[in-house]
Every structure is written in structure tokens, then in C-alpha cells.
């Protein structure tokens, strides 16, 4: 048993939300891994394949465990707190839909940029959007069809969401609609000319020294026990059991662990849970190809390997590259995302085949030439969804709360949100930013 913690409030999970909660409250954090930051944590790999969590060798590529995490939606308060810890730079999003069959790029969101499509497709898509049906909407696929019509759904929305949700888009409720804005005035204008950028991440910020710098500064202000993976929460004994055999009594738990995992570990049950998708993130460091786009990330509705997004770390910041390539940018640091049904992790052999296939496809598209580093990471719970009319999430949160377990954060509360909002939620565990500032934790 860990001494000095009986009867204490504790935080489970040392990701972004857990760290901000740790700063705000001073409560001890228990983290399953040996580093803080969760899927936002950075790591480095040199061309010979040597991996580390600190940049001792400048001839390394920098990656993030869960792919690129750019900070959007920061209001003045959260922006000031983030910058007080790690100075950031601001960016204007450059993102496209890549239609590989036509070999064309259409700025995101595609519905506001029909001008870039061949005229026959453009005209048909616009007609369908403006004179769509009023059929009832139950699922995400229903919502997409009603708002964007058959043509645009056939060339982008359906195939993309088939990949992105691992096939769940015909079964789950519409959610995160702000990611796919519907403004018919802009759609009409975008069929004739360029339109302004819209969406939830038109601008974003990123720490000048990397997200790892922000995480490190946050972790320095916390008390963290690493390598403490929770395997069971006994609500009768008010006790947490760890994988290493240790255990600890608790009074309250502030959990950032995924909601379904917390429910599983407590043995509580409120009926069938909502679904999630896992993602294989393939981080690649390579020599830049002749047709490498200059986007920050692109959405892919069709690929031989089944990946749905390609992001370019080094198009956001050259510090993701080995030092010898930061000026001439002859290399590129990339993350590629391929979704799977929740928890269906491929074998090591299949993962290797997927990585090889992704590299080959990016080479065929001339995004890259020689791949110097190919490093996959697995995000078990990457995207969370809800079935139509499901109230599992609300019931689960309520029954946990009744047992003095308070879920917080993106996965803890089973909802999509960015880093800025996750930081705010962590601080709100103990009265928000004001409390932390009054304690001079920054």
C-alpha cells in the first residue's frame, strides 16, 4: 500500500486533463505509463530506429503518440494559462480533402468549395443540397444524406465516414456537427468562387517548443506516481488495486480514464455501453516527394490501405524534423490514421503489413520517397460515439458520481473536445483557473 494516501482524494490519469486537475487541486495523480501526457505525449526517433522520450539527438524526427494535437478553441482565459506555461504560436488552418481518384485537392470543408470540383459534379451536388429531402434523421449517415445529397455523399462523406468510424456511421447518432458546418449561403457562393475558412479549427495554436514542453511544465507542478495502472476499483472497500499489486484507499476519485473502462473496473452496469473506435497511428519520417501537399492535414475518403487522414507535423513546425532538414525542408514528418472497430487491435504481423502498405501508397501518391522511420502507435479508445436515443453516458456518469467517482476530460466524459477544453475541465475540478492562479501554481 502506498503510504500517506489513505482517505485521500486522488486523480486517475496523467494526460492533459489529469495534469491540469493536479495543478488546480494539488491532489496526487496515478498514471499507468512512465511519462505524462497520455496520447499527447511526444517522442523522438532517429533514422536508425532508436527511440527516446527526450531529444538528446538533434538528428531525430519528433512525433506524438496519438498523432498531431493542435490546440483549437482556446478562449482568452485558457490561452493566457497555456502561454504562461509554454509560449505558443498561432496558425491559420490549411486543410483539404484529397480525392485520389480525381487527383485533386478540395479545401476543407468540401461542401463550401464545390468550385474546385469538375463542373458536372459541382452542379449536381449543388442541386441536391439545395433541393434535398426532409426525411427523418436517426443516424449519422441519415444526417449526412439529408444535408449534402447523394453526389457529395458518394464521392466524400460516406466513404470517408466509413473509414473514420470503422463502419459505425450507419448505426451511431449524429454528433460533433460543428465539424461539418451547413451554411447554404456559403455553399452557393463556394460553387462559384473561393469562400472564407469556417469550422471549429480555422485557427489553432501550438507551443513553440512543442506540446511536450507544455506537458513537461504542467507535470513539474504536479505530484505524479508513474507506472500505476489501475486494474480494479472496489466501490465497497473504497479501494483501488494496481497492476503491480499495490492498492490504495480513497475518499473521492477524479477519473480521466475512459468512461467504459472505469465502469468495467468498478463492476457497475447500467446496460449496453456506447461504441468507440480504435486508431492505428503510423508515424513516418521520410524524404519529401515531388507531390507532397503543403496542408497541415488532409482527409482521405478512399485509400487502398483504408486510412482516413494524413497529417503533416512538419508543415506546422519544422522542429518535428531532424536539425539538418529544418531549413531546406527536404524531409517530412507525417502521421497517418487508420480506424478499427473498438479494441480490434491487429497482430504485430498485420500491423507491419499495414505500415508497409501505407508507405507504399504514400510513395505512389508521391507524398514521400524513402521512408527513414516508420513507427506505429495504438490508441485503444480514440473516438467515442453514441447510439441513437442512448442514455448510457448519462446513466454511467450518474452512477459513478453516486459512488464518489467523478469523470472528467474527453474520454472520461465520453465526448469530443480539444486540448483547451480538456485543460479547462481539469481546472474546473477545483474551482477553475482563478483558484489555480490564486495559489500561484503558474
Secondary structure, DSSP 8 states (H G I E B T S, - for coil): --TT-TT--EEE--SHHHHHHHHHH---EE-SSSSSSGGG-EEEEETT--EESS---SSEEEEETTS---B----HHHHHHHHHHS-EEEEE--EEEEETTTTEEEESSGGG-GGGS-HHHHHHHHHHHHT-------SHHHHHHHHHHHHHIIIIIHHHHHHHTTTGGGTB----GGGS---HHHHHHHTTS-----STTSEEEEETT-HHHHHHHHHHTS-EE-S--EEEEETTTTEEEETTS-EEE-S-EEE-S-HHHHHHHHT---SS---EEEEEEEEEEEEE-TT----SEEEES--TT---EEEEHHHH-GGGS-GGGTTT--EEEEEEEEEEETT----HHHHHHHHHHHHHHHHHTTSEEEEEEEEEEEEEEEEE--BTT--HHHHHHHHHHHTTEEE-STTTTT----HHHHHHHHHHTTTHHHHHHHTT--
